[in-house]
């Protein structure tokens, strides 16, 4: 199971329906109603370092890459 998305494993299990059901039962992360894991970066899917002000919802690394395109003049 990868950190960014647990659905990446589906490619390997698409031909094995019994193992696929078992994988979903035991390895799917539970839905969170609050906390850090509910917010993800819209660009890369990273959980940590998310900037959600102004409705950006991007991580700090992606923000530094796209800040000038978003209209921010001073971002360091």
ZIZI-V966239 format. One line per field, one symbol per residue. phi: phi as a letter, one per 30 degrees, with the letter a starting at -180 (. if undefined). burial: + if it has 9 or more other ideal C-beta (glycine too) atoms within 8 Angstrom, else -. A space follows every 10 residues. Layout:
phi->???
burial->???
This chain:
phi->.cddaddddd ddcdcbdddd dddddccddd dccajdddcb dddcidcdid ccdiidhbdd dddddcdddd jdcbbc
burial->-----+--+- --+------+ --+------- ---------- +----++--+ +----++++- ++++-++--- ------
